[in-house]
Amino acid sequence: MTSVAELPDAWRTPVELGFSVFPVRHRDKRPALASWKAYQTARPPLEKVAEWARENRNIGIATGAISGLLVLDLDNADAIAIAEAQGLPKTIAVRTGKGRHVYLAHPGGKVGNRIGIFPGADIRGDGGYVVGPGSIHPNGSAYEWENPPGLFGLAPPPAWLAVMLRKPALIAREAEKVRRAPAGLRNDQLNKSAFRLGQEGADSSEARRTLTAAAAIAGLGADETSKTLASGLCAGRENPRRGDPSEDDIALAFTAQYRDTLRFDHDAGLWFEWDGTRWCPNNSRRAFAYARAIARQHGASGKSNFAAGVERFAGADQAHAVTSDVWDANPMLLGTPGGTVDLRTGEFFDARPCDYITKLAGCTPEHGGPTRWLRFLNEALAGDQEAIRFLRLWMGYCLTGETREHALIFLHGLAGTGKSVFLNTAAAILGDYAVTAAMETFTASKYDRHSTELAMLRGARLVTASETEEGRAWAEARIKQITGGDAITARFMRQDNFTFRPQFKLTIVGNHAPRLSNPDDAMRRRFNILGFNVKPATPDLQLESALKAEHGRILAWAIAGCREWQTTGLIRPAAVQDATAEYFAGEDLLGQWLDERCTLRAGAFELPVKLYNDWRKYAEEHGESPGTAIGFGKRMKKRGLGTNSANGVRAHRGVELRPIFGGVDHD
């Protein structure tokens, strides 16, 4: 297979620049292939380029989007002088006989070829081509690099040229003004629009055609339209626009330079800048500084109000404008300092702006087993390989933005058993994707808590919390909400509400498990409790530092866990199932009350008020709120002990209170 390095210099350089090439006849400007237009949409294979290079051919370079290239073709010294007087950027350029090709970055969108933008000057854009360096001009002179690649890059079109490139859009805007003009002002607007287009040097035939059609729609007669157009266009050409470029003109130059590296989020009111690995929020007003610098480069005012106007125009440009839903939208892509991981396949590739990633993991995945990490887990979990596998699946799941498991994990145990080491390591590896929340966010409170606590969780994939206090209770409704996958509405202080769909997985560590007032099936499905019960005889005070050296390999270990999770889901080991079942059995106060104070049998019944009063007394004796009578009835119904009526009496069926004699109940 041919490599780029094997090509002759004249062919290799444009290929390395990403240009699409094809052969042109020797000492000629005409393509050597009838099918040359195919290379306007697809680059040729290297084998084909090598074949052409062996022939006595000139080099054709396709301009336009395929090559990311726009060429200002200046035929003679007069055209070069006019362009230089307007201002040319430092960019790649080619000497062409008596003229010059000025290579510029394609500004995006469709930019066709333009003939005669001023005497001796053409634009070669989409659908066009130029003859490249290393070729021979028909007059016998060579095409040569004047500003060679390596010393020069591709600059964006200067502001004056950007204005010329948008003239068709200008004609369309003026035509729209004519169509929308109110009765009595239509002819006046037609004259103003014709004058403006004449000033800007718009193509006269196109301007006449488009404005004539707009005038007809507006209701103007043909004779009146013809006279007004002739007068307005002529007056405009006699009074060409002069002076500094407008804010809109400079905004076009801004977009030409920064269309690939700046986005304006209209929801957040904030610019984001591509730094080569991710999109970073631009909090330091660098976009404003860029606008100011470009204004100065093009001879416009560098004053703050002018630059602010440029920034506003640019922010509204569709090349920059986005909304917040574009960021980190693919839940199976993970940004890292060294590139992006496709978690579906494990593929690792260079970061791409089109993925709109704003976050990075704390490290880049590395090959090799995390030996110290695995030794730590073996020690902390007493060699339970299924529990270690569960944590690997959990960490892999946390790398994603998926929440399909509707689960949380609670690691409990005495101090010094390693649960915090696990939590801290997982958070460090996830980097920007991890958020630490206050434990109060997830425990019950007498007072409503501000939704800022939830707002800060937007975009996180791992949320950690620790230091549970003895006697606290879970905020059960909130736990169900944030682990259920439903949208959350929240706001930051002094800001408007916004709604987001959570991507985070909740991982909590603590010495004490908070209480549950309603240990129903919904909570059972969510909880995964794992005990860290082994306290090392000789604690390693440098353990977290030692693990830091393995972060890249631990991340690779977790990525493998993610791929396994996609196939198996979370496989809960016996240790998790047993610890979770034990916890819920201990938290089922209603179940304990039924065991201690009631008899369950067919044919039994009890009045709701008697059952509720006894339950209320029992709950209060155990330090728990009994809830309302209605809530009690619903909980009983879930256990198959609901009410129905017989002989006009409503009672709970299948249950009765045990009699109490002398303060002691008897069966």
N, C-alpha and C positions, 0 to 999 in steps of 0.2 A: 504494500500500500504506500502511495506517495505521501510524504510529509511536507508541510509548508517550508521547512528549512531546505528542502531539495530544489525548490523553485529558483530560477534566476532572480536577481535583485529586483528588476523592473516589475516582475509579476508578483514576487513575494510580498513586497511592501504594501500594495493595496489590499492583498488578501489578509495580511496581518492586521490591517486597519479595519477589517470587517466589511470591505467594499465587495460588491458583486461585480465580477469582471467577465469580459467576453472578447473575442478577437475582432480587430478592425483591419481593413485592408492596409497594406504597406504604403507609406507616403500618401495616405488618404484619410478621410474622416468618416467614410461609410462603413457600416458593419460588414464583416466578412461572412456573417451567417444570416440567412433569411429568418431564422428562429431566435434572433437576439433578444426579442422582447420577453422571451421566457425568463430571462435573467433579471427582469424587472421585479419578479415576484419570488424567485428562488435562486439561491447561489449555486454555481456549478460545482460538481465534485472536484476534488483536487486532482484526480487522475485526468480529468478533461482539461483542467488548467495547464497541467504539465504537458499534455499533448499540444495545446496551442502554443505554449512557450517554445517548443522545439521548431515551430514553423516561423517563417519570416513575416511576422504580423505586428501591427500596432496594437496597443492595449486600450480596450474600451472599458470605462467605469460607469456602471449604471448609477444614476443619481436618484434621489428620492428616498422614501422610507426604507427600502430594502438595504440601502447602504448607510442610512442615517446621515445623508449628505445632500447639501444644497450648494450649487456652484454659481457664483457671480462671474459670468463670462464677459470679460472686457476685451474688445477686439483691437483696440489701438491706444496710442498714447493719450489722445484726447479723452477717451472714455476712462482711462486710468486716472487722469488728472481730476475729472469730475468726481469719481468715486472717492479719491483721496481727500478732496476738498470737503466732501460730505462726512468723511470719517470712516476709516476701515480698522477693524480690530486686528490684533496680533493673532494670526491664524495660519494654517497650512496654505501655501500658494504655489502655483506652477507657472513658469514662463512659457508662453505659447507663441512662437514666431514673434510678431510685433505686439502681442497682447499679454493677458494674464488671466489665469483661472484662480479665483479666490474661493477656497474651500471653507464652507460654513456648516455648522451642525443643523440638521433638519429640525425645524421647530415643532414637528408633529402635525397631525391633521393632514389634509391633502393640499399640497403646494405644487401646482402644475408648472409647466414651462411658460415663461413670459418673454416675448420678443420685444425688444426696443423699449425697455423701461426708461431709458434715456439714450441718446444717440451712441451707438456702438456698444450697448450693454444689454445682455440677455440674462435670464434666470434659467438654470437647468435644474429641474426638480423632478417630481414624480412623472414617470414616463419618458424621461430624458436620459442623456448620457454625455460624457466628455471623453476626449482622448487623453490618456494618462501619460505621465513621465516615462521616458524610455522609448517613446514613439517618435516617428519622423514626420514633421509637418510637410504638407504638399510643396512648400517653398524650399524644402531641403534642410531647414533648421530643426533642431531637436527640442522636444518637450522636456523641460528640466525642472527639478524642484527649485523654487526660489526661497520659500520658507519650508524646509523639509520636516517631515514627521520626526518626532523625537525631541527636536528643539521647539516645535510648535504643536499645539493641539488644535482641535476643531472649536472655534469660537462661535457663539450664537450670532445670528444676523444682527447688524447694528440697527438702532431704532429707526433711522430713516428708511432702511430697506424693509424692516418689519411693517412699517406703515404702507409701503407699496404693495407688500404681499397681501395685505388685508383689504385692498381696494374693492374687490368683488363684494366683500361683506359690507363695506361702506356704501356701495351703490344700493345694496339690498335694504340697509337701514334707512337711507334717504327715501327710497321708494315707499317703505312702510309709513314714513311720516306723511307723504303725499296721500296715501290711501286713507289715513286716519284723520286728515285735516277736516275741520268742521266747515259747513257751508258758509260761503262768504270769505273764507281764508284759504281756499284750495289753490287758487292761482298764485297767491302770494307765497304759499309753502312750496309750490312747484318751482318758482323762481329762486327761492332760497336754496332748495336742494340742488338745482342745476348749478347755481353759483358755487356752492360748496364742492361739488364734484369737479367743476372746472378748476377751482383753486388747487385741489388735491392731485390734478393730473390724471383723473380717471379716464379710462378708455371711452372716447366720445360716442362711438357707435353703440357700445353696451349701455352707456348711461342714457342715451336717447331711447333705445329700445325699452329698457326697464322702466324709465320714468313715464314714457308714453303709455305703457300698459297700466301703470298705477294711476295716471291721470284719468284714463278712460273709466277705471273702476270707481274713481272718486266723482265722476260725472262731468268732467271738463270736455269741451268740444275739441275736435281734431285741429282746427285752425288755431284756436286760442293756445292749445298745448304746443303746437309747433313753433309759434312765434315766441312764447315764453321760454321754451327750452333753448332756442337759438340765442336769445338775448342773455339768459342766465349763464349758459356754458361759456359763451364768448367773454362775458364780463369776468367770470372766474378765472379763465386762462390768462386774461390781461392783468389779473391781480393775484398771482400765485401766493400761496400761503408762505409766510416767512416767520422767523422768530424761533424761540425755543420749542422743543417737542412738548406735547401736552402730557398730563399724568397718564392718560390712556396709552400714548405712544411709548412712554417709558415702561409702563406695565407690560406691554408686549415684549419689550427687550428683556425685562425681568423674567417673564415666562419662558422665553427662548433659552435663557441661561439656567433656570432652576426648575423647569417642568419635571425633571426626573428626581429631584432631591427635596422638594418642598411641597407640603400639603397643608391646606387650611381646613381645620375641623370646625364647621359652622355650629355644631352642637356645643362644643367646648369653648368656642371663640379663641382658638389657639392654633398656632403654626406648629407643624411637626417637620423635622428635618431628618433625612436619611443619612446615617453615619457610616454606611458600609456593612453594618450588621443588623440594624433595626431602625425604626422610626422613633426619634426622640422628641418629646415635647420641647418646644423652643420657648422657654420661659424668660429668656434674657433679651427679647425683642431683636434678635439677630435678623429676622426677615425685614424689619424696618431699616436696620443698618445696611442690609443688602440693597434695598430700594434706594436708599440715599446715595450709596456708592455708584449704582448704575446711573442714577440721575446725573451725578457729577461727570461720569465717564462720557455721557452723551451731551454734555453742555447744557443740561437743564439745571434748574434751581435745586440746590441741596438742602433747602430749608425744610424744617421738620413738617410743616403743614403740607408741602408739596410731596415729600416722601411718604407721609401718611396717606395721601390720596393715591399714590402709586400702589401702596400696600393694599388699600381697599379694592382697587381695580383688580389687582392680581389675585386677591383672595376669592373674588367672585368668578375668576376664570375657571372653566371646567377642567383645565389641566391641573389645577390645584385644589379645587373645592371637593370636600368629602364630608361625610357625616360620621358620627362616632361608631356606627355599626360596622365600618370597614376594618377596624383595628382588631387584630388577633381573632379573626372570625373563624378560622379553621381550627377546631379543637384538637386535631391530630397532628398539628405542626408544633414543634418545640424549638424556640430560638436558643442558641448557645453562642458564646463568644467566638467560636470558630466556624460557625455555620448553622444550618437548619437541619433538624431531624424530622423525617416523616415517620411518625410513630406507628403508622399502619404497616410499614415494611421494614423499618429500621434504617432506611436509606439516609445517608448524610450528604448534604450538598451545600454549595455556597449560598449565602443569604441572598434573597431576591426582594427588591422593593415591592413587587406585585403581591407578595404574601402579607404585606401590611402588619408585620410583627413589631410590637413595641416593647416586648419583654425579653430578657435573656436569663437562661439558667445560670447558676453560679459557676459553672465549669463546662468544659467541652468533653464529650465522652472519649475515653481512652481504652485501648486494648489491654487485656490482662485481667486476671482475677483479683478482686479486692480481698486479699488474704487476711489482713488485720481486721477488716470489717466483719468478715464471716466468722473469725475467731471470737470477736466480741459478741456477736449474736448467739453463737453456740454456748458461750459462757452465761449470757444473760437469760437464755431460754432453756437452760439445762439440756442442750443438745436436741431439742424438739425440732426435727427437720421440717415437719409439716407447718409448725408455727413460723419458722424462718421463711418457708415458701409463701405463706400467707402475707408476711410483711413485704416480701418482694413483689407479690401481685399488687398489694396495696400501694406501694411506692410507684409501681408502673402505672397504675390507675390514676394516681395523683399527677403524673406528668401530663395527662390529657386534660382537655376541657370538658370531658363527658361527666355526667352525673347519673348515669342510668342505674347504678347500683342502689341509689337512695340510701346510702349507708354512712355511718360515722364509726370511728375507732376510738376506744377509750383504753389507754394503757395505764394500769394502776400497779401500785407496789410501794414498798418502803423506800425511803431516800437512799440513794447510792446503789440502786439495782440496775441502772443503765437506761431507764425509760427516757430520761431527759437527753441523754447522749444520742439516742435514736432520733428523737424529735429535732434536736438542734442540727444533726447531720442532714436529715431530710430537708429541713428548711434551707440550710446553706446550699445544698445541691440544687434546689429549685430556684434559688436566687430571687429574681424579680417576681416569679410566679407564686412565691410564698408570702403570706401576711400573718403577722402575730396579732391576735385579738385578745382583749381583756376577757377573763373568765366570766365577768359579770354580764357579758353579752349573751351568754347561754344559760345563765341561772336566773331563777325567779326573783322578782323584786316587787315591793309594794307599790312602786311608782312606775309610770310609763317611762321607758328609756328613749333617748333621742335616736332617730334613725341614722344618724351619722355613723353609729357602730356598724350598721349594715352597709352603708354607702361605701365605706372604706374597703369592703370585701369584693367590690366589683372588679372583675378581671383576674382575681386570684384563682389559682388551681389547688393550692394547699393553704388551709387556714389552721393555725395551731393555737392552742390555749393551754395553760397549765396552772398549777397551784390551786386545786380545788379545796374549798374549806369544808370542814366537817359540819354537817347539819344543814348545808345549803340544798336547795331543790332545783331540779332542771326547769328551765323555761320551756315547757313541753310544746306549747303551740309554736314557739319560734323554732325549736329544733325540727319539728315536722315541716315547717315552712321552708327552712333553708336547705334541708336535705331531700325535699320532695321534687325538686326540679322546676317548681313553679316560679313565675316572674316575681321579682321583689321590687317594691317601690320604696325609695329612700331619698334622702337629701343630705347635703353637707350644711353646716351652719350658715345661715343667711343666704342660702341658695335655693333654687327651685327643685321640686321633686323630679326624679327621673326613675325610669323603670329598667331593670336589667335582669337577665336570666343567669342565675348563679352557675359558675363552673367549678367551684371549689369543693374540696373534700375536707371534712372537719376531723382533725386529729387532736385529741385531748389527752394530757397526762396529769396524773394527780395521785396523792396518797389516799384520798377519800372519795368515794363515789357519791355524787349528789343524789338526793332522794327523788323518787318518782311518785307522784300522787295518783297517776292513772297508767299503770303498766300494761297498756293494751297492745293488741297485735301490731298496730302501726309503729309503736315504739320498739317492740321486739324485733321487727324486721330491720330497723335502722341500726340498732346497737350491735357492736362487735367489741367485746371486752377481752383483753389479753393481759394476763398477769406477768409482771417482771418480778420474780420472787427470789432470785439468786443474788445474794450480796457477796461480792468477791472478798476473799480473805485479805488480800493486799490490793487496795484500789490503785489503779493506774491514773495518776494525776495528769499525765500527759496524753491520755487516750484521745481526746478530741483533736489535739494537735497532730497526733499520729494518723488519725483518720483523714485529716485534711489533705494529706499527701495522696490519699487514695480517692479523692472526690470524683475525679474523671472516670475511674474504673467502677466506682459505686454507681455513677450515673449510667454507665453502659450496662451494668448488672440490672438496674431498674428498667432500662429500655427493653432488655430481654424479658423482664417480668411483665412489661406492658404488652408485648406481643403475645405472651402466653395468656394474659388476662383476656385479650380479645377473643381467644379461642375457648377458654374455660370459664371466664367470669371469676369472681372471688370464691375461692374454695376455702371454706371455714374449717379449720382443723378442730379436733376434739377439744383442745385446750380452750379455744374461743367459744365453742358451743357450750361446754360445761360451765365456764366462768360466767357467760351471759345468762344461762339458765339459772344458775345459783343466785346471781344478782337480782333477776326479776322475781324469783321466788321470794327473796327477802324483802322486795319492795311491794309485793302484792298484799297490802294491808287488808283490802277487802276480802281476798281469799283467806287470809288468816282469820278474819272475823267470821266468815262463813264456817270455817273449820271449828272454831272455838265456841261460837254462840248460836249456831244454827244446826238444824238437822235437815238433810236433803233426802226426800223420799216421795214416791208417787202418792198422790192423794193429799199431801200436806198443803196448807195454805196459810197465809199470814197477811194481816192488814198492812198496807204500805206505811201508814203513820207509825205503827209499832216497830216495824223493821227499821225505818229511817231513824227514829229516836234512839234505838239501841245502837245502831251503827254510828250515829253522831257522837254518842257518849264514848264509844270504844275508840273512835278516831281521835277525839280530843285527848283521851287518856294517853294515847301514843304520840301526841305532838303533831298530829296531821289535821289539816282542814278537811271536814267531812264533805264540803261542797253543798250544793243545793239538793232539795228533795227531788227535783226534776232530773238533775244530773245523776243522782243515786239510782233513780228508776231506769235510766238509760243503761247504766253500767250493769244493773241486774239483768236487764233484758239481753245484753250481749252474752251473759253467762247462761242463757236459757231459762231465766227465772223471772220472766216478765209478768205483767198483770193481765187478768181478764175478769169478766163479770159472771157471777152465778147467783141466781135469785136476787138480782139487784145489788149484790155486794161485790165490790171490786177488790181483788186480793192478788198477791203474788202467789203463783202456783208452784208446787214442788219444793217448798221451803217453809220451815216454821222455827220460831225461836225456842231454844231450850229453856225449860223452867229454871228459875233460880230459887234455892232454898237457903235461907240464912246467909245470903251473899255468895253462895257457891252453886254453880250450875250443875245439873245432873242430866245424864242421858235419859 
